[in-house]
């Protein structure tokens, strides 16, 4: 059968019409938010043994040793998991020494890998451990309410918070209050964070700033610095250049489960869907194909794109695109501003996903 007889861009092997992210407006119930507080699919199989330290960065090997010991120390009965009974019971005595660890390092040094490895290594049932980004945690509070969130998580042995957001003072206070209650209940904490506005420095968020922002919780965290370069580009080939619209469209029709969207239309759609639903928006999507990638027009749009990039990266969904390269998505003003680290993380992750998508185009 000749491809010339099919619809424009359709593939003679499948002829299937691609999915569209722009057509999706998922509803995410509160119980799903709780159930999904586990390491994302990309980090299902990671362990401390699979983390490959850069031999020129001894802090990376040290981090594995310290975190392994921290996980082993959580094997006691500090948290029973009996959340409802503990809610009405007498509060346990505060544990001696730091009950949390803060991973301090730049993007791409493997902080999320190590955080997920800590979750996996902690000797407790999955239902007694929680893992999520700061955004996912605030979404949980919004869905359940503050008191119910405390009740839900107070029986846990460990709470891991990836990309602790310190951009919004209100949310920082909210989560700090939540963590204070959880520490009182005996829950161990582990966190990474992003950059505060104006904190450019080395392209990472300094531990001293993190501890200051969480105020009363600082005594519960041991800062653990992890130096190094972005592993996603360490020894790897450069990301492939963008393809043309026809190549992207044909690949979308040829790939079962692929979504095909115009980039500008997708940016507009993201404004109409709460970021807590971006993950659900990708359910069943095997690849994201984007035509006409252009520079992001404003910061609000850019921050929404960052969240989508995180969810795509978590789920290992390759991204095939036409238009400008991903390293030109954000303006110089954005890359030099307060959200610099978020934008560089998004570029890094989208570049990795573009590399994964290269095989979707017929050679």
N, C-alpha and C positions, 0 to 999 in steps of 0.2 A: 504493500500500500504506500503510495507516494505521500510525503508530508505536504505536498502542494495542494492536496485535497482536503486538508484539515483546516481548522480555524487558525488565524494568525498566531504563531507561537506554539500551537498545539504540537504534541509529539506523537508520532505514528505508533509508538509502542503502547502508550496508555490512553492518549486523548483525554485524560482526566483534567477537569478544571481545577486549578490550584485553590487552596484555601485563601482567606483574606483576614488579616488581623483587624482591619478596619471594620469588618462586619461583626466583630465580637464585642459583646458587652456583658461579661460574665458576672454572676452574683456569687459571692464567696461567703458562705455561712460561717458563723463564729467557730463552730466545732471543727471546721476544716482548718482554720487559722491555728488552732491548738495542735491538731494532729500533724500539721506540716512543720512544726517546730523541731525539725531534725536537719542534719546536714543535707544540703541540696544534692541532687543526683551526681553532679560532677565530683563530689567528695564522699560518695558512698564507700569507695574502696580505699581511701587514703588511710594511712597509718603512720606512726612515727618512723617505722622501718622503710616506708616508701618516700619519705622526705629526703631529698639529696642535698646535703649542705654544700655550699660553695666552699671549697678548700681554702680560699683566700679570706673567708669571713668566719673566724672562729666563733663569733656570737651565734651563728646558726646551729652549730653542733651543741653549744652550751644550752640553747633554747630547748632542743630535744631532750637533753638530760634533765633539765629543770622541770619541764612539763611532764615528763614520764614519772618523775618522783611525785609531782603534784597530783597526778591522776591516781597513783597508788595510794596516796594518803587520803583519798576520798572513799576508800573501801569500808569505812566504819559505818556506824548507825546514826550519824548526825541527823540525817533526814530519813524518815521512815517511809515516806510516800503516802502516808495516811492523811492526806490533806484535810479532809473534813474534820477528823478527830483532833488533829493538831491545831486546827483553827480555834477550837474552844479550849484546848489544853493550855497548861502553864508553859510559858515561853522557855525554851531550853537555854542553858547558860551559853554565853557567847564563846565561840571557840578561841583558843589561844593562838596568837600570831595571825599573819595575813590569811584571809579566807578567799582571796581572789588573786588573779594575775592579770596584768595588762601587757599585751604584746605591742611594743613600740617600734615601728619601722615603716619604711616607705612602701609604695605599691609594688607588687610583684616579687616580694621577698619570701612569700609563702606563709603569711600570717594566717590566712583562712585555712590553708592546708594543716597547719599546726593546731589551730583552734578545733577543726573537725577531728583531728587525730586525738586531741585531748578528750573530746566527747566520746569517741569510740573506745578509748583506753580506760575511761572511768568505769570501775566495776559496779555497774547498776543497770537495771533493766531500762530499755529505751524510754519507757513511760515515766521514768524518774529523772530523765535528763532532757533539757530543752536547748535548742540551737536556733538562732534567728538573727537577722539584722536588726539594727535599732528601729528601722522603719516598720518591720514586721512586729516588733514588740509594742510600739506605740499603736499600731493598728489593732493589736490584740486588746490593749487597754480600751481603745475606742469601741471595740465590739462587745467586750464583756463588762466594762466598767472597772474602776480601780480596785474596789474591794474584792470583786469576783476574780480578778486577775491575781491578786495576792493569794486568795484562797486556792486557786488552781495551781499556782506554781510553788506554794510554800512547802509542799511535800517533796519537792524535787531535791536531788542531791547536787545537781550542777545546772547552772544557766550560762550558756555561752552567747555573747552578744558581739556579732561581727559588724564592723563599720559603725561604731558608736557615733551618732550624729551630735556635734557640738555647735551646730550653726544656729539652732533655735533655742533661746534661753528657756522658753516655756516648756518645751519638750524635754530639755535637759533636766529641769527641776522635777518634772513629772516622773521621769524614769529613775532619777536619783532617789526620789521618795519611795518608789516601788522597790528598788534594790535595797534600800535601808530596811524595809519591812522583811524582805526575803533573807537578808543576812541575819536578822533577829530570829528567823525561823530555822537557821542553820544551813541555808543554801549556799554552796560555793559559787563563786563568780569567775568568769574569764571574759576578757573583752579586747577588741581592737578598736581603733577610732580613726576618724578622718580629720581634715584640717579645719581649724577655726578661720573665719574671715580675717584676712590680713596676716595670717601666720604662714608665710611662705617658706623661709628658712631653707631646709634641705629637701623640701618637697614631702615632708612627713610631719606628723603631729607630735610635738614634744611631750614626753611623759609628765613633766612638771605642769604643763598646761592642762592636761587631762585630769590630773589629780586635783588641781585647783578648782576646775569646773564642777567636779562631783563632790567637792567640799567634804562633808562629814564622812563620806565613804573612803576617803583617801587612805586611811589607816588599814583598810581591808584589802588593798591591792599592793602586790609586789610588781614594780615595773620590770619588764624584761625586754631589753633592746635587741633588735634583730637587724643587723646591717646587711647590705648587699644590693645588687642590681636587679632589675626586673627580670625574673626567671623566664618570662614568656618570650623574651628576645635574647636570652643568653644562649649563644651557640646555635640559634635557629635561623633559617633563611628569612629574608624580608617578606612581609606580607605581599601577596600577589596584587598587581595593580587592578583597578576596577575594570569590569568587563563592559560591553556595550549593552544597550537595552534589549536587543534581540537575543543575545546570548543568555542574559538573565531570564528572560521570558521563556525561552525554550527549555532552559534547565528547570524552571518551576513546573512546567507541564510534564517534564520527563521524570520528576522526582516525586514519588508517592508521599503524600503528607506535607508537601511544600506549601508555603504561603507566599503569595505574590502581591505586593503593594507598592504604590507610588510613595516615595519617601515623604514628600511634603504632606500628602493626605494622611499618612500614618502619624506624623507629628501633630496634625490637627486632631486626630482621633484620640491621641494620648491625653489631650486636654479634657476630654469628655469622660475618661475612665479613671477611677481612683487608682493611684499607684499600687495599692494593696492588691489590686486585681490583675496587675500585669502578668504575674506568674500564671494565673488561671487562663489568661488570654492566650497563652502559648500551649495549652493542653493539646496533645495529639499532633503538634506541629513538629515535623522532622527537619525542616530547613526554612529559613526566612530569606526570601528573594526580594530585593528592593531596587526599584528603578529610579533614576533621577536624583541621586543623593546630592544635596546642596548644603552649604553652610547653615548651621542652626541659627535662626534669626534673633533669638533673645534668650536671656538667662533662664526664665521660667521653663521654656521649651527644652533648653539644654538639660536642666535638672531632671525633667521627666525622661528624657532620652537616656540619661545615666542610669535611672532605675530599670528601664527596659533592658539596657545592655547588661546589667547585673543579672537579671532574671534569665536572659538568653545564655549568658555564660554559665550560670549555675546549672542549667539544663543541657549544656553542651549542644546547643542548636546552632549549626553552621549558618553563616550570613553571607550571601552572595549579593553583590551590589554593582550597579553602574553609577556613573557620575564622578564626583570628586573622591579622592582617597580619604579614608577615615581620619588620617592625621590632620586633615584640613576642615573637620567638622566645626571646630570651635575657634572663635576669633582670638586674636592676640590679646585683646582686652580680657576675654574670659580666662585664657590660659595664664594670665598674670594677676588674676583677681583672687578673691577669697575662696572660691570653690575650685581652685587650681588642681588640687589632688583628685577630686572627683572626676574632672574632665580627663586628666591623664590616665586615670584608671579605666575610664570608659574607652578611650582610644586604644589602650593596651589590650583590653578584653575583646573589643570589636576586631582588632587586628588579628588576634589569635583565632577568632571565629571565621574571619575571612580566609585565613590560611586553611582552616578545616574545610571550607566550602569549595576550595579550588577544584577538587575532583568531581564536582557536580557538572562542570562544563565539559562537554564532549571535546576531546582533543582532535 
